[in-house]
């Protein structure tokens, strides 16, 4: 699914063009103007520091990780969203089996963009465990 989304995004990008300048040097120009995430941003401090924001994703926080984990779990068809809480145990409280747990871990890998080893995945038995694991892996501390 991720490859389909990426392919769709690439297809929607405008084509870049190549033109020759007066010195016969090829200059590549993009068909779209710079967007907000490539513009310079001034960081407020006593020293004037400029940085560029290249990514379009906001920085992760524990709360944003929790919201994304709960969103993915609510979309899972075998989980009743009314019974779902951060402390819910997948096997005991939600009535899922080990295959459901594997599917949940795979969905989390897709959502957050990194692989969770099987040894570690077996220990993730609740949404809170998943949030804590992702926060540790992405170095998110509040």
Secondary structure, 3 states (H helix, E strand, C coil): CHHHHHHHHHHHCCCCEEEECCCCCEEEECCCCCCHHHCEEEECCCCCEEEECCCCCCCCCHHHHHHHHHHHHHHCCCCCCCCCCCCCECCCCCCCCHHHHHHHHHHHHHHHCCCCCHHHHCCCCEHHHHHHHHHHHCCCCC
